[in-house]
Amino acid sequence: MTTLNDAARDLLLGGRCCGCARPGRVLCRACRAVLPRSPRPAWPTPTPAGLAPPWALGDYAGTLRALLLGHKERRQLALAGPLGELLSLAVGAAVPGDDPVLLVPAPSRRSAVRERGHDATARLVAAAGRALRGQDRPVREVPLLAMRTGVLDQAGLDARQRAANLTHSLWVPPERLARAARPVARVRVVVCDDVITTGATAREAQRALEAVGLPVSAIATVAATRRRSDEVDQTAAAGDRPSSTRRFHDDQGGVSVGV
């Protein structure tokens, strides 16, 4: 019956699995079953100074990469659910226990949102929030961050160029902060994105939030880009040494924001 349903979907809608190209569902049961479910620390090399502990489900490759690209670039919106579940696992690993959580999506350039026809990161974070609330975790998703004009597309930029491109590019508009800051609970702030590469976006988001008094407990993403050894060597030769492996110690404080 499942095979017939999938064949009918392919015939009527032209649907195929992002992972294996099997006709039917946008994510077949077999590919969904093998998605990573164990979040891990995802420190970039080199690590931006002061970066909050980053977590991801796996490398930005294979099926995980195909799903993220399908959701972001090809508007396969049905993928928001399974990807949001993965992001919720990263959030749970980043902030264990039952502390209230404030999920802050990394903002996208307005031109990119217009071209894609949707805000992929915001949609992904909303799905993660629903998944966490389904587990009775007190959580809110608040798009606190805004991006200033003049920021370039990060694709093709190396670590130094990404950092320079994003320096003081994000800010928290007062009206957004006012909507979020209802002092009814001590919450943990987590910056969320689809992929962490050099950590420049996450670090800039963290800086902007901390500038208005919101300490960031962690960074949560679906995937992490594994940088090539030659990229790391070039960056290290320019003066940045890859950071040593660090273990996450859950000692970040909360902040008074309503959940």
C-alpha angles and dihedrals in degrees: 000000000000090000091051092048091050092048090051091050091050092049095048101033105018091235124168134175112264091218105048105006090240110159116256127030120047086235115024122214093250094054092043090053093058098047112121114265102177114082118214137189109276107197112174118229109261097023119218109246113266096009113163114241109288123211132191139169098231149319120314093250143094118006094353091056092045091053094049092048092046091053097042105035105024099039094237089161095176087074091068090082100056092037090049089053089054091049090050089057090054090050091049091052092046094050109024122188127037102297113140112259133210112204113206115190118218104246124242127220110270091232090055091050090050092049093048095042093229143049100252096186094049090049091049093050092048089054090049090051091052090050092051093047087052085062090051092252112149104237141152131191112216123175093217098155127082127188123230120228122266098048112140128221106273094218111114096014121122124226096274093045092049092051092048092046092053101039107132090344095130130063141166113242111223093236091056092049091049091054092050101041103081103147098221102113144018106248138181116236116221124185109217131200138153098244136012115209116156095353092240095122093045093048093049091049089050091050093051093049094046090049088067095043101268110127113208116228099190150339118244125193138160096232142010126216114234105220119222117252092242091056091052092046092051092049092048091049088054091059108277115108118204108258121247119253111278131195121225113249113192097225102121115123127231129243132222105260127133121253 
